[in-house]
Amino acid sequence: MVNVAQRNSVYQTIDRLLRAGLIAVRETSCEENRPERTVYEPTEAGRETLR
């Protein structure tokens, strides 16, 4: 189970979802003068868990 009740725990939640195999990195990009951006997508196990 993943608890996202505290807004400051978003990055911790993403880490837990990654470790649990429920999401995966789709892409990482970096635009000029902007911080790195990582896009995630649910895995098959993540979709099953959601259902």
N, C-alpha and C positions, 0 to 999 in steps of 0.2 A: 504494500500500500504506500502511496506517495501523498504526503500532506503538503498542500500549497496554501495553507491558511495565512501564513506570514509572507507579506510581499517581498521582504528582504531575503527570502529563501529560494528565490527563483533559480539562481545558479546552482544551488545545492540540489534542487529538485531535478534540474536538467542532468546533473551528474549522476544522480540515482537512477533516472530513467535510462541513461546510457549504459550504466553498469548492469542494469536488469535486462538489457537487450530489448527494451520497449520502444526506443527511438534510435535513429542513426543519423550521422552527419550526411546531409545531401550535398552541400557545397559550402565553401568558405571563400569569401572575397574581401578585397580591400580596395576602397576607392580613395583617391587623392584627398588628403586632409580629413579623412574619416576613420573611425576605429574599425578594426576587423569585424566582419559580419559573418556569422555562422547560421546556416539554415538547416533545420532538422526535419526529419520525416519519420512517421511511425513505421515500425517494422511489422511484419506479419504477426509476430507475437504481441506487439503493441495493439494492433487492430483487434486481435482476438480478445485481449484483456479488456479493451474498451467495450466490446460487445457484451 
